[in-house]
């Protein structure tokens, strides 16, 4: 009778197995989040590279350097309204 009580009832085993699966899925989720974080970190450095690359925008008239085409277009429209807008800015 006592030895029978020491054996865990079947429902306990099932609960343990489910608990283990839960831990595994939590670990997987953490790994996934870590990977995502890494990917986002890469994306950020790529964006920074792109931003640095974009600094080569320079005004065709006064050679001022512009961080992005929108700023360049605004600059061009404000400072050189009599000049034709460069083709690269027409669809900005
Ligand atoms: Zn200019």
PDB file of the backbone (N, CA, C, O) and the ligand in Angstrom, with CONECT records:
HET     ZN  A 101       1
ATOM      1  N   UNK A   1       0.844  -1.213   0.000  1.00  0.00           N
ATOM      2  CA  UNK A   1       0.000   0.000   0.000  1.00  0.00           C
ATOM      3  C   UNK A   1       0.875   1.257   0.000  1.00  0.00           C
ATOM      4  O   UNK A   1       0.613   2.215  -0.727  1.00  0.00           O
ATOM      5  N   UNK A   2       1.937   1.229   0.846  1.00  0.00           N
ATOM      6  CA  UNK A   2       2.816   2.404   0.889  1.00  0.00           C
ATOM      7  C   UNK A   2       3.618   2.565  -0.403  1.00  0.00           C
ATOM      8  O   UNK A   2       3.791   3.678  -0.900  1.00  0.00           O
ATOM      9  N   UNK A   3       4.111   1.434  -0.947  1.00  0.00           N
ATOM     10  CA  UNK A   3       4.895   1.503  -2.186  1.00  0.00           C
ATOM     11  C   UNK A   3       4.032   2.048  -3.324  1.00  0.00           C
ATOM     12  O   UNK A   3       4.536   2.738  -4.211  1.00  0.00           O
ATOM     13  N   UNK A   4       2.771   1.749  -3.303  1.00  0.00           N
ATOM     14  CA  UNK A   4       1.852   2.243  -4.336  1.00  0.00           C
ATOM     15  C   UNK A   4       1.762   3.775  -4.279  1.00  0.00           C
ATOM     16  O   UNK A   4       1.675   4.436  -5.314  1.00  0.00           O
ATOM     17  N   UNK A   5       1.782   4.328  -3.061  1.00  0.00           N
ATOM     18  CA  UNK A   5       1.656   5.778  -2.894  1.00  0.00           C
ATOM     19  C   UNK A   5       2.887   6.527  -3.411  1.00  0.00           C
ATOM     20  O   UNK A   5       2.793   7.693  -3.794  1.00  0.00           O
ATOM     21  N   UNK A   6       4.035   5.854  -3.421  1.00  0.00           N
ATOM     22  CA  UNK A   6       5.271   6.537  -3.851  1.00  0.00           C
ATOM     23  C   UNK A   6       5.299   6.767  -5.357  1.00  0.00           C
ATOM     24  O   UNK A   6       5.960   7.687  -5.840  1.00  0.00           O
ATOM     25  N   UNK A   7       4.590   5.941  -6.082  1.00  0.00           N
ATOM     26  CA  UNK A   7       4.577   6.125  -7.545  1.00  0.00           C
ATOM     27  C   UNK A   7       3.741   7.349  -7.898  1.00  0.00           C
ATOM     28  O   UNK A   7       2.624   7.469  -7.396  1.00  0.00           O
ATOM     29  N   UNK A   8       4.200   8.220  -8.696  1.00  0.00           N
ATOM     30  CA  UNK A   8       3.383   9.385  -9.070  1.00  0.00           C
ATOM     31  C   UNK A   8       2.219   8.965  -9.936  1.00  0.00           C
ATOM     32  O   UNK A   8       2.386   8.151 -10.845  1.00  0.00           O
ATOM     33  N   UNK A   9       1.072   9.490  -9.680  1.00  0.00           N
ATOM     34  CA  UNK A   9      -0.097   9.159 -10.508  1.00  0.00           C
ATOM     35  C   UNK A   9       0.123   9.616 -11.948  1.00  0.00           C
ATOM     36  O   UNK A   9       0.847  10.581 -12.191  1.00  0.00           O
ATOM     37  N   UNK A  10      -0.489   8.935 -12.889  1.00  0.00           N
ATOM     38  CA  UNK A  10      -0.256   9.252 -14.313  1.00  0.00           C
ATOM     39  C   UNK A  10      -0.489  10.723 -14.659  1.00  0.00           C
ATOM     40  O   UNK A  10       0.227  11.278 -15.492  1.00  0.00           O
ATOM     41  N   UNK A  11      -1.466  11.351 -14.039  1.00  0.00           N
ATOM     42  CA  UNK A  11      -1.743  12.767 -14.409  1.00  0.00           C
ATOM     43  C   UNK A  11      -0.587  13.678 -14.027  1.00  0.00           C
ATOM     44  O   UNK A  11      -0.359  14.701 -14.674  1.00  0.00           O
ATOM     45  N   UNK A  12       0.158  13.305 -12.958  1.00  0.00           N
ATOM     46  CA  UNK A  12       1.326  14.104 -12.564  1.00  0.00           C
ATOM     47  C   UNK A  12       2.406  14.028 -13.642  1.00  0.00           C
ATOM     48  O   UNK A  12       3.028  15.033 -13.987  1.00  0.00           O
ATOM     49  N   UNK A  13       2.620  12.817 -14.167  1.00  0.00           N
ATOM     50  CA  UNK A  13       3.623  12.650 -15.230  1.00  0.00           C
ATOM     51  C   UNK A  13       3.269  13.519 -16.433  1.00  0.00           C
ATOM     52  O   UNK A  13       4.120  14.179 -17.031  1.00  0.00           O
ATOM     53  N   UNK A  14       1.985  13.492 -16.761  1.00  0.00           N
ATOM     54  CA  UNK A  14       1.540  14.285 -17.912  1.00  0.00           C
ATOM     55  C   UNK A  14       1.802  15.759 -17.681  1.00  0.00           C
ATOM     56  O   UNK A  14       2.246  16.463 -18.588  1.00  0.00           O
ATOM     57  N   UNK A  15       1.532  16.228 -16.483  1.00  0.00           N
ATOM     58  CA  UNK A  15       1.736  17.642 -16.164  1.00  0.00           C
ATOM     59  C   UNK A  15       3.214  17.989 -16.242  1.00  0.00           C
ATOM     60  O   UNK A  15       3.579  19.072 -16.700  1.00  0.00           O
ATOM     61  N   UNK A  16       4.082  17.055 -15.787  1.00  0.00           N
ATOM     62  CA  UNK A  16       5.517  17.306 -15.848  1.00  0.00           C
ATOM     63  C   UNK A  16       5.982  17.434 -17.290  1.00  0.00           C
ATOM     64  O   UNK A  16       6.780  18.307 -17.629  1.00  0.00           O
ATOM     65  N   UNK A  17       5.466  16.544 -18.129  1.00  0.00           N
ATOM     66  CA  UNK A  17       5.859  16.583 -19.539  1.00  0.00           C
ATOM     67  C   UNK A  17       5.427  17.909 -20.167  1.00  0.00           C
ATOM     68  O   UNK A  17       6.183  18.532 -20.913  1.00  0.00           O
ATOM     69  N   UNK A  18       4.220  18.321 -19.859  1.00  0.00           N
ATOM     70  CA  UNK A  18       3.734  19.590 -20.423  1.00  0.00           C
ATOM     71  C   UNK A  18       4.586  20.757 -19.914  1.00  0.00           C
ATOM     72  O   UNK A  18       4.900  21.688 -20.655  1.00  0.00           O
ATOM     73  N   UNK A  19       4.955  20.677 -18.608  1.00  0.00           N
ATOM     74  CA  UNK A  19       5.791  21.732 -18.039  1.00  0.00           C
ATOM     75  C   UNK A  19       7.129  21.793 -18.752  1.00  0.00           C
ATOM     76  O   UNK A  19       7.648  22.880 -19.003  1.00  0.00           O
ATOM     77  N   UNK A  20       7.695  20.634 -19.082  1.00  0.00           N
ATOM     78  CA  UNK A  20       8.980  20.599 -19.780  1.00  0.00           C
ATOM     79  C   UNK A  20       8.850  21.226 -21.166  1.00  0.00           C
ATOM     80  O   UNK A  20       9.708  21.995 -21.600  1.00  0.00           O
ATOM     81  N   UNK A  21       7.760  20.879 -21.848  1.00  0.00           N
ATOM     82  CA  UNK A  21       7.530  21.458 -23.183  1.00  0.00           C
ATOM     83  C   UNK A  21       7.430  22.977 -23.095  1.00  0.00           C
ATOM     84  O   UNK A  21       7.924  23.701 -23.959  1.00  0.00           O
ATOM     85  N   UNK A  22       6.784  23.437 -22.039  1.00  0.00           N
ATOM     86  CA  UNK A  22       6.613  24.876 -21.860  1.00  0.00           C
ATOM     87  C   UNK A  22       7.984  25.547 -21.719  1.00  0.00           C
ATOM     88  O   UNK A  22       8.246  26.589 -22.322  1.00  0.00           O
ATOM     89  N   UNK A  23       8.857  24.922 -20.904  1.00  0.00           N
ATOM     90  CA  UNK A  23      10.206  25.480 -20.729  1.00  0.00           C
ATOM     91  C   UNK A  23      10.941  25.493 -22.067  1.00  0.00           C
ATOM     92  O   UNK A  23      11.606  26.472 -22.410  1.00  0.00           O
ATOM     93  N   UNK A  24      10.819  24.414 -22.808  1.00  0.00           N
ATOM     94  CA  UNK A  24      11.496  24.351 -24.108  1.00  0.00           C
ATOM     95  C   UNK A  24      11.014  25.458 -25.039  1.00  0.00           C
ATOM     96  O   UNK A  24      11.812  26.126 -25.698  1.00  0.00           O
ATOM     97  N   UNK A  25       9.704  25.641 -25.082  1.00  0.00           N
ATOM     98  CA  UNK A  25       9.175  26.675 -25.979  1.00  0.00           C
ATOM     99  C   UNK A  25       9.593  28.065 -25.501  1.00  0.00           C
ATOM    100  O   UNK A  25       9.792  28.969 -26.312  1.00  0.00           O
ATOM    101  N   UNK A  26       9.725  28.235 -24.177  1.00  0.00           N
ATOM    102  CA  UNK A  26      10.209  29.523 -23.654  1.00  0.00           C
ATOM    103  C   UNK A  26      11.649  29.758 -24.096  1.00  0.00           C
ATOM    104  O   UNK A  26      12.018  30.866 -24.485  1.00  0.00           O
ATOM    105  N   UNK A  27      12.468  28.688 -24.029  1.00  0.00           N
ATOM    106  CA  UNK A  27      13.866  28.819 -24.463  1.00  0.00           C
ATOM    107  C   UNK A  27      13.929  29.162 -25.944  1.00  0.00           C
ATOM    108  O   UNK A  27      14.720  30.005 -26.367  1.00  0.00           O
ATOM    109  N   UNK A  28      13.080  28.494 -26.728  1.00  0.00           N
ATOM    110  CA  UNK A  28      13.050  28.780 -28.168  1.00  0.00           C
ATOM    111  C   UNK A  28      12.665  30.232 -28.417  1.00  0.00           C
ATOM    112  O   UNK A  28      13.246  30.909 -29.265  1.00  0.00           O
ATOM    113  N   UNK A  29      11.687  30.690 -27.670  1.00  0.00           N
ATOM    114  CA  UNK A  29      11.238  32.078 -27.833  1.00  0.00           C
ATOM    115  C   UNK A  29      12.361  33.040 -27.479  1.00  0.00           C
ATOM    116  O   UNK A  29      12.547  34.061 -28.142  1.00  0.00           O
ATOM    117  N   UNK A  30      13.112  32.707 -26.423  1.00  0.00           N
ATOM    118  CA  UNK A  30      14.228  33.566 -26.029  1.00  0.00           C
ATOM    119  C   UNK A  30      15.298  33.581 -27.119  1.00  0.00           C
ATOM    120  O   UNK A  30      15.849  34.634 -27.441  1.00  0.00           O
ATOM    121  N   UNK A  31      15.589  32.403 -27.689  1.00  0.00           N
ATOM    122  CA  UNK A  31      16.582  32.331 -28.777  1.00  0.00           C
ATOM    123  C   UNK A  31      16.127  33.179 -29.958  1.00  0.00           C
ATOM    124  O   UNK A  31      16.901  33.922 -30.561  1.00  0.00           O
ATOM    125  N   UNK A  32      14.839  33.038 -30.264  1.00  0.00           N
ATOM    126  CA  UNK A  32      14.276  33.793 -31.386  1.00  0.00           C
ATOM    127  C   UNK A  32      14.424  35.297 -31.143  1.00  0.00           C
ATOM    128  O   UNK A  32      14.803  36.052 -32.038  1.00  0.00           O
ATOM    129  N   UNK A  33      14.116  35.712 -29.914  1.00  0.00           N
ATOM    130  CA  UNK A  33      14.203  37.135 -29.562  1.00  0.00           C
ATOM    131  C   UNK A  33      15.644  37.615 -29.664  1.00  0.00           C
ATOM    132  O   UNK A  33      15.907  38.724 -30.129  1.00  0.00           O
ATOM    133  N   UNK A  34      16.581  36.766 -29.223  1.00  0.00           N
ATOM    134  CA  UNK A  34      17.993  37.140 -29.275  1.00  0.00           C
ATOM    135  C   UNK A  34      18.439  37.300 -30.734  1.00  0.00           C
ATOM    136  O   UNK A  34      19.158  38.238 -31.079  1.00  0.00           O
ATOM    137  N   UNK A  35      17.998  36.365 -31.579  1.00  0.00           N
ATOM    138  CA  UNK A  35      18.346  36.448 -33.011  1.00  0.00           C
ATOM    139  C   UNK A  35      17.773  37.719 -33.618  1.00  0.00           C
ATOM    140  O   UNK A  35      18.434  38.425 -34.380  1.00  0.00           O
ATOM    141  N   UNK A  36      16.526  37.988 -33.259  1.00  0.00           N
ATOM    142  CA  UNK A  36      15.856  39.177 -33.800  1.00  0.00           C
ATOM    143  C   UNK A  36      16.602  40.436 -33.399  1.00  0.00           C
ATOM    144  O   UNK A  36      16.774  41.358 -34.196  1.00  0.00           O
ATOM    145  N   UNK A  37      17.050  40.458 -32.125  1.00  0.00           N
ATOM    146  CA  UNK A  37      17.786  41.595 -31.610  1.00  0.00           C
ATOM    147  C   UNK A  37      19.065  41.796 -32.426  1.00  0.00           C
ATOM    148  O   UNK A  37      19.416  42.916 -32.797  1.00  0.00           O
ATOM    149  N   UNK A  38      19.756  40.674 -32.696  1.00  0.00           N
ATOM    150  CA  UNK A  38      20.976  40.752 -33.483  1.00  0.00           C
ATOM    151  C   UNK A  38      20.690  41.317 -34.866  1.00  0.00           C
ATOM    152  O   UNK A  38      21.406  42.187 -35.362  1.00  0.00           O
ATOM    153  N   UNK A  39      19.620  40.798 -35.483  1.00  0.00           N
ATOM    154  CA  UNK A  39      19.257  41.264 -36.834  1.00  0.00           C
ATOM    155  C   UNK A  39      18.939  42.748 -36.815  1.00  0.00           C
ATOM    156  O   UNK A  39      19.323  43.491 -37.717  1.00  0.00           O
ATOM    157  N   UNK A  40      18.226  43.172 -35.767  1.00  0.00           N
ATOM    158  CA  UNK A  40      17.890  44.595 -35.668  1.00  0.00           C
ATOM    159  C   UNK A  40      19.149  45.432 -35.499  1.00  0.00           C
ATOM    160  O   UNK A  40      19.263  46.530 -36.043  1.00  0.00           O
ATOM    161  N   UNK A  41      20.104  44.883 -34.722  1.00  0.00           N
ATOM    162  CA  UNK A  41      21.370  45.581 -34.532  1.00  0.00           C
ATOM    163  C   UNK A  41      22.089  45.761 -35.861  1.00  0.00           C
ATOM    164  O   UNK A  41      22.646  46.821 -36.145  1.00  0.00           O
ATOM    165  N   UNK A  42      22.066  44.689 -36.682  1.00  0.00           N
ATOM    166  CA  UNK A  42      22.690  44.792 -38.001  1.00  0.00           C
ATOM    167  C   UNK A  42      21.983  45.853 -38.839  1.00  0.00           C
ATOM    168  O   UNK A  42      22.608  46.658 -39.529  1.00  0.00           O
ATOM    169  N   UNK A  43      20.629  45.819 -38.747  1.00  0.00           N
ATOM    170  CA  UNK A  43      19.857  46.778 -39.534  1.00  0.00           C
ATOM    171  C   UNK A  43      20.229  48.199 -39.176  1.00  0.00           C
ATOM    172  O   UNK A  43      20.317  49.072 -40.039  1.00  0.00           O
ATOM    173  N   UNK A  44      20.448  48.421 -37.883  1.00  0.00           N
ATOM    174  CA  UNK A  44      20.794  49.765 -37.427  1.00  0.00           C
ATOM    175  C   UNK A  44      22.127  50.221 -38.025  1.00  0.00           C
ATOM    176  O   UNK A  44      22.239  51.346 -38.510  1.00  0.00           O
ATOM    177  N   UNK A  45      23.140  49.341 -37.990  1.00  0.00           N
ATOM    178  CA  UNK A  45      24.447  49.742 -38.515  1.00  0.00           C
ATOM    179  C   UNK A  45      24.353  49.967 -40.025  1.00  0.00           C
ATOM    180  O   UNK A  45      25.021  50.842 -40.575  1.00  0.00           O
ATOM    181  N   UNK A  46      23.510  49.160 -40.689  1.00  0.00           N
ATOM    182  CA  UNK A  46      23.321  49.368 -42.128  1.00  0.00           C
ATOM    183  C   UNK A  46      22.693  50.733 -42.387  1.00  0.00           C
ATOM    184  O   UNK A  46      23.071  51.444 -43.318  1.00  0.00           O
ATOM    185  N   UNK A  47      21.721  51.083 -41.535  1.00  0.00           N
ATOM    186  CA  UNK A  47      21.078  52.392 -41.685  1.00  0.00           C
ATOM    187  C   UNK A  47      22.086  53.510 -41.489  1.00  0.00           C
ATOM    188  O   UNK A  47      22.066  54.514 -42.200  1.00  0.00           O
ATOM    189  N   UNK A  48      22.976  53.323 -40.504  1.00  0.00           N
ATOM    190  CA  UNK A  48      23.985  54.342 -40.249  1.00  0.00           C
ATOM    191  C   UNK A  48      24.928  54.472 -41.440  1.00  0.00           C
ATOM    192  O   UNK A  48      25.322  55.575 -41.819  1.00  0.00           O
ATOM    193  N   UNK A  49      25.288  53.319 -42.027  1.00  0.00           N
ATOM    194  CA  UNK A  49      26.145  53.353 -43.216  1.00  0.00           C
ATOM    195  C   UNK A  49      25.443  54.107 -44.337  1.00  0.00           C
ATOM    196  O   UNK A  49      26.039  54.933 -45.028  1.00  0.00           O
ATOM    197  N   UNK A  50      24.159  53.798 -44.498  1.00  0.00           N
ATOM    198  CA  UNK A  50      23.388  54.442 -45.557  1.00  0.00           C
ATOM    199  C   UNK A  50      23.312  55.944 -45.314  1.00  0.00           C
ATOM    200  O   UNK A  50      23.389  56.736 -46.254  1.00  0.00           O
ATOM    201  N   UNK A  51      23.160  56.332 -44.059  1.00  0.00           N
ATOM    202  CA  UNK A  51      23.085  57.755 -43.721  1.00  0.00           C
ATOM    203  C   UNK A  51      24.408  58.445 -44.051  1.00  0.00           C
ATOM    204  O   UNK A  51      24.425  59.566 -44.558  1.00  0.00           O
ATOM    205  N   UNK A  52      25.506  57.766 -43.760  1.00  0.00           N
ATOM    206  CA  UNK A  52      26.808  58.347 -44.070  1.00  0.00           C
ATOM    207  C   UNK A  52      26.986  58.465 -45.578  1.00  0.00           C
ATOM    208  O   UNK A  52      27.531  59.446 -46.084  1.00  0.00           O
ATOM    209  N   UNK A  53      26.511  57.442 -46.281  1.00  0.00           N
ATOM    210  CA  UNK A  53      26.612  57.447 -47.735  1.00  0.00           C
ATOM    211  C   UNK A  53      25.790  58.605 -48.305  1.00  0.00           C
ATOM    212  O   UNK A  53      26.191  59.262 -49.266  1.00  0.00           O
ATOM    213  N   UNK A  54      24.620  58.837 -47.681  1.00  0.00           N
ATOM    214  CA  UNK A  54      23.713  59.868 -48.181  1.00  0.00           C
ATOM    215  C   UNK A  54      24.301  61.269 -48.042  1.00  0.00           C
ATOM    216  O   UNK A  54      23.847  62.204 -48.702  1.00  0.00           O
ATOM    217  N   UNK A  55      25.315  61.415 -47.182  1.00  0.00           N
ATOM    218  CA  UNK A  55      25.929  62.729 -46.980  1.00  0.00           C
ATOM    219  C   UNK A  55      26.662  63.237 -48.220  1.00  0.00           C
ATOM    220  O   UNK A  55      27.105  64.385 -48.247  1.00  0.00           O
ATOM    221  N   UNK A  56      26.795  62.401 -49.240  1.00  0.00           N
ATOM    222  CA  UNK A  56      27.489  62.844 -50.449  1.00  0.00           C
ATOM    223  C   UNK A  56      26.594  63.703 -51.335  1.00  0.00           C
ATOM    224  O   UNK A  56      27.038  64.187 -52.376  1.00  0.00           O
ATOM    225  N   UNK A  57      25.318  63.902 -50.925  1.00  0.00           N
ATOM    226  CA  UNK A  57      24.467  64.815 -51.686  1.00  0.00           C
ATOM    227  C   UNK A  57      25.053  66.217 -51.603  1.00  0.00           C
ATOM    228  O   UNK A  57      25.154  66.789 -50.517  1.00  0.00           O
ATOM    229  N   UNK A  58      25.431  66.761 -52.724  1.00  0.00           N
ATOM    230  CA  UNK A  58      25.920  68.136 -52.679  1.00  0.00           C
ATOM    231  C   UNK A  58      25.226  68.936 -53.772  1.00  0.00           C
ATOM    232  O   UNK A  58      24.970  68.456 -54.876  1.00  0.00           O
ATOM    233  N   UNK A  59      24.938  70.172 -53.411  1.00  0.00           N
ATOM    234  CA  UNK A  59      24.183  71.043 -54.298  1.00  0.00           C
ATOM    235  C   UNK A  59      24.935  71.261 -55.613  1.00  0.00           C
ATOM    236  O   UNK A  59      26.132  71.546 -55.614  1.00  0.00           O
ATOM    237  N   UNK A  60      24.231  71.127 -56.709  1.00  0.00           N
ATOM    238  CA  UNK A  60      24.844  71.297 -58.026  1.00  0.00           C
ATOM    239  C   UNK A  60      25.235  72.746 -58.266  1.00  0.00           C
ATOM    240  O   UNK A  60      26.089  73.027 -59.108  1.00  0.00           O
ATOM    241  N   UNK A  61      24.613  73.680 -57.526  1.00  0.00           N
ATOM    242  CA  UNK A  61      24.877  75.109 -57.750  1.00  0.00           C
ATOM    243  C   UNK A  61      25.938  75.641 -56.787  1.00  0.00           C
ATOM    244  O   UNK A  61      26.937  76.208 -57.229  1.00  0.00           O
ATOM    245  N   UNK A  62      25.736  75.465 -55.456  1.00  0.00           N
ATOM    246  CA  UNK A  62      26.648  76.061 -54.482  1.00  0.00           C
ATOM    247  C   UNK A  62      27.530  75.030 -53.785  1.00  0.00           C
ATOM    248  O   UNK A  62      28.336  75.395 -52.929  1.00  0.00           O
ATOM    249  N   UNK A  63      27.394  73.746 -54.134  1.00  0.00           N
ATOM    250  CA  UNK A  63      28.221  72.654 -53.596  1.00  0.00           C
ATOM    251  C   UNK A  63      28.022  72.412 -52.102  1.00  0.00           C
ATOM    252  O   UNK A  63      28.831  71.723 -51.481  1.00  0.00           O
ATOM    253  N   UNK A  64      26.962  72.966 -51.513  1.00  0.00           N
ATOM    254  CA  UNK A  64      26.670  72.660 -50.114  1.00  0.00           C
ATOM    255  C   UNK A  64      26.327  71.182 -49.981  1.00  0.00           C
ATOM    256  O   UNK A  64      25.711  70.605 -50.877  1.00  0.00           O
ATOM    257  N   UNK A  65      26.726  70.559 -48.859  1.00  0.00           N
ATOM    258  CA  UNK A  65      26.458  69.135 -48.661  1.00  0.00           C
ATOM    259  C   UNK A  65      25.154  68.959 -47.910  1.00  0.00           C
ATOM    260  O   UNK A  65      24.872  69.665 -46.941  1.00  0.00           O
ATOM    261  N   UNK A  66      24.363  67.998 -48.378  1.00  0.00           N
ATOM    262  CA  UNK A  66      23.037  67.760 -47.825  1.00  0.00           C
ATOM    263  C   UNK A  66      22.934  66.326 -47.319  1.00  0.00           C
ATOM    264  O   UNK A  66      23.431  65.408 -47.970  1.00  0.00           O
ATOM    265  N   UNK A  67      22.282  66.116 -46.145  1.00  0.00           N
ATOM    266  CA  UNK A  67      22.190  64.762 -45.585  1.00  0.00           C
ATOM    267  C   UNK A  67      21.235  63.858 -46.355  1.00  0.00           C
ATOM    268  O   UNK A  67      21.425  62.642 -46.360  1.00  0.00           O
ATOM    269  N   UNK A  68      20.222  64.407 -47.001  1.00  0.00           N
ATOM    270  CA  UNK A  68      19.262  63.568 -47.731  1.00  0.00           C
ATOM    271  C   UNK A  68      18.649  64.354 -48.881  1.00  0.00           C
ATOM    272  O   UNK A  68      18.688  65.584 -48.894  1.00  0.00           O
ATOM    273  N   UNK A  69      18.081  63.636 -49.845  1.00  0.00           N
ATOM    274  CA  UNK A  69      17.532  64.315 -51.035  1.00  0.00           C
ATOM    275  C   UNK A  69      16.425  65.311 -50.725  1.00  0.00           C
ATOM    276  O   UNK A  69      16.276  66.315 -51.421  1.00  0.00           O
ATOM    277  N   UNK A  70      15.634  65.031 -49.661  1.00  0.00           N
ATOM    278  CA  UNK A  70      14.545  65.960 -49.322  1.00  0.00           C
ATOM    279  C   UNK A  70      15.111  67.316 -48.901  1.00  0.00           C
ATOM    280  O   UNK A  70      14.622  68.364 -49.322  1.00  0.00           O
ATOM    281  N   UNK A  71      16.145  67.276 -48.067  1.00  0.00           N
ATOM    282  CA  UNK A  71      16.790  68.517 -47.629  1.00  0.00           C
ATOM    283  C   UNK A  71      17.399  69.234 -48.830  1.00  0.00           C
ATOM    284  O   UNK A  71      17.306  70.455 -48.953  1.00  0.00           O
ATOM    285  N   UNK A  72      18.018  68.462 -49.703  1.00  0.00           N
ATOM    286  CA  UNK A  72      18.626  69.009 -50.913  1.00  0.00           C
ATOM    287  C   UNK A  72      17.565  69.710 -51.763  1.00  0.00           C
ATOM    288  O   UNK A  72      17.775  70.812 -52.271  1.00  0.00           O
ATOM    289  N   UNK A  73      16.421  69.039 -51.901  1.00  0.00           N
ATOM    290  CA  UNK A  73      15.352  69.624 -52.726  1.00  0.00           C
ATOM    291  C   UNK A  73      14.859  70.938 -52.107  1.00  0.00           C
ATOM    292  O   UNK A  73      14.683  71.942 -52.798  1.00  0.00           O
ATOM    293  N   UNK A  74      14.638  70.902 -50.770  1.00  0.00           N
ATOM    294  CA  UNK A  74      14.190  72.125 -50.089  1.00  0.00           C
ATOM    295  C   UNK A  74      15.211  73.233 -50.252  1.00  0.00           C
ATOM    296  O   UNK A  74      14.865  74.380 -50.536  1.00  0.00           O
ATOM    297  N   UNK A  75      16.477  72.876 -50.069  1.00  0.00           N
ATOM    298  CA  UNK A  75      17.559  73.839 -50.225  1.00  0.00           C
ATOM    299  C   UNK A  75      17.532  74.419 -51.641  1.00  0.00           C
ATOM    300  O   UNK A  75      17.640  75.630 -51.834  1.00  0.00           O
ATOM    301  N   UNK A  76      17.387  73.532 -52.621  1.00  0.00           N
ATOM    302  CA  UNK A  76      17.434  73.963 -54.018  1.00  0.00           C
ATOM    303  C   UNK A  76      16.278  74.915 -54.326  1.00  0.00           C
ATOM    304  O   UNK A  76      16.453  75.944 -54.978  1.00  0.00           O
ATOM    305  N   UNK A  77      15.071  74.536 -53.830  1.00  0.00           N
ATOM    306  CA  UNK A  77      13.893  75.370 -54.098  1.00  0.00           C
ATOM    307  C   UNK A  77      14.011  76.725 -53.407  1.00  0.00           C
ATOM    308  O   UNK A  77      13.564  77.737 -53.946  1.00  0.00           O
ATOM    309  N   UNK A  78      14.619  76.749 -52.202  1.00  0.00           N
ATOM    310  CA  UNK A  78      14.740  78.003 -51.443  1.00  0.00           C
ATOM    311  C   UNK A  78      15.875  78.882 -51.952  1.00  0.00           C
ATOM    312  O   UNK A  78      15.713  80.095 -52.087  1.00  0.00           O
ATOM    313  N   UNK A  79      17.019  78.272 -52.234  1.00  0.00           N
ATOM    314  CA  UNK A  79      18.223  79.049 -52.537  1.00  0.00           C
ATOM    315  C   UNK A  79      18.411  79.295 -54.029  1.00  0.00           C
ATOM    316  O   UNK A  79      18.969  80.312 -54.442  1.00  0.00           O
ATOM    317  N   UNK A  80      17.945  78.365 -54.808  1.00  0.00           N
ATOM    318  CA  UNK A  80      18.170  78.507 -56.253  1.00  0.00           C
ATOM    319  C   UNK A  80      16.867  78.332 -57.030  1.00  0.00           C
ATOM    320  O   UNK A  80      16.766  77.461 -57.894  1.00  0.00           O
ATOM    321  N   UNK A  81      15.864  79.167 -56.717  1.00  0.00           N
ATOM    322  CA  UNK A  81      14.558  79.001 -57.379  1.00  0.00           C
ATOM    323  C   UNK A  81      14.618  79.221 -58.889  1.00  0.00           C
ATOM    324  O   UNK A  81      13.763  78.736 -59.630  1.00  0.00           O
ATOM    325  N   UNK A  82      15.647  79.964 -59.341  1.00  0.00           N
ATOM    326  CA  UNK A  82      15.734  80.233 -60.780  1.00  0.00           C
ATOM    327  C   UNK A  82      16.401  79.104 -61.536  1.00  0.00           C
ATOM    328  O   UNK A  82      16.305  79.024 -62.761  1.00  0.00           O
ATOM    329  N   UNK A  83      17.076  78.236 -60.809  1.00  0.00           N
ATOM    330  CA  UNK A  83      17.738  77.099 -61.462  1.00  0.00           C
ATOM    331  C   UNK A  83      16.746  75.955 -61.660  1.00  0.00           C
ATOM    332  O   UNK A  83      15.791  75.792 -60.900  1.00  0.00           O
ATOM    333  N   UNK A  84      17.002  75.174 -62.701  1.00  0.00           N
ATOM    334  CA  UNK A  84      16.165  73.998 -62.921  1.00  0.00           C
ATOM    335  C   UNK A  84      16.487  72.946 -61.862  1.00  0.00           C
ATOM    336  O   UNK A  84      17.649  72.712 -61.532  1.00  0.00           O
ATOM    337  N   UNK A  85      15.441  72.322 -61.342  1.00  0.00           N
ATOM    338  CA  UNK A  85      15.618  71.268 -60.348  1.00  0.00           C
ATOM    339  C   UNK A  85      16.346  70.091 -61.006  1.00  0.00           C
ATOM    340  O   UNK A  85      15.951  69.652 -62.086  1.00  0.00           O
ATOM    341  N   UNK A  86      17.391  69.582 -60.376  1.00  0.00           N
ATOM    342  CA  UNK A  86      18.078  68.424 -60.947  1.00  0.00           C
ATOM    343  C   UNK A  86      17.119  67.249 -61.118  1.00  0.00           C
ATOM    344  O   UNK A  86      16.205  67.065 -60.314  1.00  0.00           O
ATOM    345  N   UNK A  87      17.328  66.465 -62.155  1.00  0.00           N
ATOM    346  CA  UNK A  87      16.424  65.350 -62.477  1.00  0.00           C
ATOM    347  C   UNK A  87      16.269  64.403 -61.293  1.00  0.00           C
ATOM    348  O   UNK A  87      15.190  63.851 -61.078  1.00  0.00           O
ATOM    349  N   UNK A  88      17.361  64.208 -60.510  1.00  0.00           N
ATOM    350  CA  UNK A  88      17.300  63.260 -59.401  1.00  0.00           C
ATOM    351  C   UNK A  88      16.385  63.747 -58.286  1.00  0.00           C
ATOM    352  O   UNK A  88      15.992  62.952 -57.433  1.00  0.00           O
ATOM    353  N   UNK A  89      16.035  65.033 -58.268  1.00  0.00           N
ATOM    354  CA  UNK A  89      15.190  65.570 -57.197  1.00  0.00           C
ATOM    355  C   UNK A  89      13.730  65.710 -57.607  1.00  0.00           C
ATOM    356  O   UNK A  89      12.873  65.995 -56.771  1.00  0.00           O
ATOM    357  N   UNK A  90      13.447  65.514 -58.877  1.00  0.00           N
ATOM    358  CA  UNK A  90      12.082  65.767 -59.340  1.00  0.00           C
ATOM    359  C   UNK A  90      11.065  64.817 -58.732  1.00  0.00           C
ATOM    360  O   UNK A  90       9.909  65.190 -58.534  1.00  0.00           O
ATOM    361  N   UNK A  91      11.491  63.574 -58.430  1.00  0.00           N
ATOM    362  CA  UNK A  91      10.535  62.615 -57.843  1.00  0.00           C
ATOM    363  C   UNK A  91      10.766  62.426 -56.354  1.00  0.00           C
ATOM    364  O   UNK A  91      10.297  61.439 -55.787  1.00  0.00           O
ATOM    365  N   UNK A  92      11.481  63.347 -55.698  1.00  0.00           N
ATOM    366  CA  UNK A  92      11.703  63.243 -54.241  1.00  0.00           C
ATOM    367  C   UNK A  92      10.485  63.816 -53.505  1.00  0.00           C
ATOM    368  O   UNK A  92      10.458  63.830 -52.275  1.00  0.00           O
TER     369      UNK A  92
HETATM  370 ZN    ZN A 101      22.816  75.268 -53.230  1.00  0.00          ZN
END
